[in-house]
């Protein structure tokens, strides 16, 4: 049996890999986003294009940070679940979000 944490660390396991592979709703929305971005970049005056691209970049960073924080919180919650299930020591669920 392989070490789950090691496999995750070396990116041999990617929890996101099936996120939109077969998800028609996400594919549809990504297509709509792409089409609208192309339309706006072709239609907007240059001064507005710059602001729009800054907005898109900032939104991407915020989404990335949010996804990272959600992943960390979920991982910690899962670890607490495993500890609670397999160990005698009981942890408070409130502790799973705390930075050590």
C-alpha positions in Angstrom: 0.0 0.0 0.0 1.4 3.4 -1.0 1.8 6.3 1.5 -1.2 8.6 0.8 0.5 11.7 2.2 3.6 11.1 0.1 1.6 10.5 -3.0 -0.4 13.7 -2.4 2.9 15.6 -1.7 4.5 14.5 -5.0 1.3 15.4 -6.9 0.6 11.8 -7.8 -2.9 12.4 -6.4 -4.7 15.5 -7.6 -8.1 16.0 -5.9 -9.0 18.5 -8.7 -8.3 16.3 -11.7 -11.9 15.3 -12.2 -13.3 18.8 -11.4 -14.4 19.6 -14.9 -13.4 16.6 -17.0 -17.0 15.4 -17.2 -18.8 18.3 -15.7 -20.9 19.9 -18.5 -22.1 22.8 -16.3 -18.5 23.9 -15.6 -17.5 23.5 -19.2 -20.5 25.5 -20.3 -19.7 28.3 -17.9 -16.0 28.4 -18.8 -17.0 28.7 -22.5 -19.4 31.6 -21.6 -16.6 33.3 -19.6 -14.1 32.9 -22.4 -16.5 34.2 -25.1 -17.5 37.2 -22.9 -13.8 38.0 -22.2 -13.0 37.9 -25.9 -16.0 40.1 -26.7 -15.1 42.7 -24.0 -11.4 42.8 -25.0 -12.4 43.4 -28.7 -15.1 46.0 -27.8 -13.7 48.0 -24.9 -11.5 51.1 -25.4 -7.9 50.6 -24.5 -8.2 52.4 -21.1 -11.0 50.1 -20.1 -9.3 47.0 -21.4 -6.5 47.6 -18.9 -8.9 47.9 -16.0 -10.9 44.9 -17.1 -7.7 42.7 -17.3 -6.6 44.0 -13.9 -10.1 42.9 -12.6 -9.8 39.5 -14.2 -6.3 39.0 -12.7 -7.4 40.1 -9.3 -10.4 37.8 -9.4 -8.1 34.9 -10.4 -5.9 35.6 -7.4 -8.8 35.8 -5.0 -10.3 32.6 -6.3 -6.9 30.8 -6.1 -6.3 32.0 -2.5 -9.9 31.0 -1.6 -9.4 27.6 -3.1 -6.1 27.1 -1.3 -7.7 28.1 2.0 -10.6 25.7 1.4 -8.2 22.9 0.6 -6.2 23.5 3.7 -9.3 23.7 5.9 -10.7 20.5 4.3 -7.5 18.7 4.7 -7.3 19.7 8.4 -10.9 18.7 9.0 -10.2 15.3 7.3 -7.1 14.9 9.5 -9.2 15.6 12.6 -11.8 13.1 11.4 -9.1 10.4 11.0 -7.6 11.2 14.4 -11.0 11.1 16.0 -11.8 7.9 14.3 -8.6 6.0 14.9 -7.1 7.6 18.1 -8.2 7.8 21.6 -7.2 11.5 22.0 -10.2 13.7 21.2 -9.7 17.0 19.4 -12.0 20.0 19.2 -13.5 20.5 15.8 -12.8 24.2 16.3 -9.1 23.5 16.1 -9.0 22.3 12.6 -8.8 25.9 11.1 -6.2 27.2 13.5 -2.7 27.8 12.3 0.0 26.1 14.4 
